Amino acid sequence: MEKLSHKKDFSRLFSQGKRVKAGNVRLWYLRKEEGSLRVAFVGKGKKAVDRNRVRRRLREAFRIYYYSQWKDKPVDFVFMSNEKLLEESFEDLVEVMGRMLEEVKLGGVRTESEVK
């Protein structure tokens, strides 16, 4: 899985990309003309241990359940969540992520209440 890591790539994604939000997870995505999948996982929180656990949970849910579907598609993803994600079960995280990625496939942007 290729990482999204350059500041210019994040700037382009946040300015030109689209956003989907469901539960405690937000997803920004930008479709590209060519290239491969690039992903970044961002954890927010007061303690480094919490930020790292959030990133690990997001990365693992994507890797196990969704990476194989998206690995050849030219798109950039940024998954972001905060420490409230740690209170949810892993199965709930997988379900929320699946709904958001389905929304990306459809190409539309809906509000949080419509994605639930």
C-alpha positions as CSV (number, residue, x, y, z in Angstrom):
1,M,0.0,0.0,0.0
2,E,1.6,3.3,-1.1
3,K,1.5,6.1,1.4
4,L,0.3,9.6,0.7
5,S,2.9,11.7,2.4
6,H,3.9,15.0,0.5
7,K,2.4,18.3,1.7
8,K,1.5,19.3,-1.9
9,D,-0.5,16.0,-2.3
10,F,-2.4,16.7,0.9
11,S,-3.1,20.3,-0.1
12,R,-4.4,19.2,-3.5
13,L,-6.6,16.5,-1.9
14,F,-8.1,18.9,0.6
15,S,-8.7,21.6,-1.9
16,Q,-9.9,19.6,-4.9
17,G,-11.1,16.3,-3.3
18,K,-14.4,15.4,-1.9
19,R,-15.3,14.4,1.7
20,V,-17.5,11.7,3.2
21,K,-18.2,11.5,6.9
22,A,-19.8,8.6,8.8
23,G,-19.7,8.2,12.6
24,N,-16.3,9.2,13.9
25,V,-14.5,8.7,10.6
26,R,-14.0,11.2,7.8
27,L,-12.7,10.3,4.4
28,W,-11.3,12.7,1.8
29,Y,-10.7,11.3,-1.7
30,L,-9.5,12.5,-5.0
31,R,-9.8,10.5,-8.2
32,K,-6.7,10.8,-10.5
33,E,-6.3,10.2,-14.3
34,E,-3.6,7.6,-13.7
35,G,-1.4,6.1,-11.0
36,S,-2.1,3.8,-8.2
37,L,-3.9,3.9,-4.8
38,R,-2.3,6.1,-2.2
39,V,-3.6,6.2,1.4
40,A,-2.9,8.2,4.5
41,F,-4.4,7.4,8.0
42,V,-4.6,10.3,10.5
43,G,-5.4,9.9,14.2
44,K,-6.3,12.9,16.3
45,G,-6.1,13.0,20.0
46,K,-4.3,14.5,23.0
47,K,-2.0,11.5,23.6
48,A,0.4,10.0,21.1
49,V,-0.6,6.5,22.1
50,D,-4.2,7.2,21.3
51,R,-3.4,8.8,17.9
52,N,-1.2,5.8,17.0
53,R,-3.9,3.3,18.0
54,V,-6.5,5.2,15.9
55,R,-4.1,5.1,12.9
56,R,-3.4,1.4,13.4
57,R,-7.1,0.5,13.6
58,L,-8.0,2.5,10.5
59,R,-5.0,1.1,8.5
60,E,-5.8,-2.5,9.6
61,A,-9.6,-2.2,8.7
62,F,-8.7,-0.9,5.3
63,R,-5.9,-3.4,4.7
64,I,-7.9,-6.5,5.6
65,Y,-11.3,-5.7,4.1
66,Y,-10.9,-3.1,1.3
67,Y,-7.4,-2.9,0.0
68,S,-7.8,-5.7,-2.5
69,Q,-10.8,-3.9,-4.1
70,W,-9.0,-0.5,-4.4
71,K,-5.4,-1.4,-5.0
72,D,-5.4,-0.9,-8.8
73,K,-7.6,2.2,-8.9
74,P,-6.1,5.7,-9.4
75,V,-7.4,7.4,-6.2
76,D,-6.0,9.1,-3.1
77,F,-7.6,8.5,0.3
78,V,-7.1,10.2,3.7
79,F,-8.9,8.5,6.5
80,M,-9.2,10.6,9.7
81,S,-10.6,10.0,13.1
82,N,-10.2,10.9,16.8
83,E,-9.8,8.9,20.0
84,K,-13.6,8.3,20.2
85,L,-13.0,5.6,17.5
86,L,-11.2,3.6,20.2
87,E,-14.6,3.1,22.0
88,E,-16.2,1.5,19.0
89,S,-15.8,-2.1,18.1
90,F,-13.7,-3.1,15.1
91,E,-16.7,-4.6,13.3
92,D,-18.5,-1.2,13.5
93,L,-15.4,0.5,12.1
94,V,-15.3,-1.9,9.2
95,E,-19.0,-1.3,8.5
96,V,-18.6,2.5,8.6
97,M,-15.6,2.3,6.3
98,G,-17.5,0.1,3.9
99,R,-20.4,2.6,3.7
100,M,-18.0,5.4,3.0
101,L,-16.1,3.5,0.3
102,E,-19.4,2.5,-1.3
103,E,-20.2,6.3,-1.4
104,V,-16.9,6.9,-3.2
105,K,-17.8,4.2,-5.8
106,L,-21.1,6.0,-6.5
107,G,-19.2,9.3,-6.8
108,G,-21.6,11.4,-4.8
109,V,-21.1,13.3,-1.6
110,R,-23.8,13.0,1.0
111,T,-24.2,14.4,4.5
112,E,-23.4,12.3,7.6
113,S,-27.1,11.5,8.2
114,E,-27.5,10.2,4.6
115,V,-24.5,7.9,4.9
116,K,-25.7,6.3,8.2
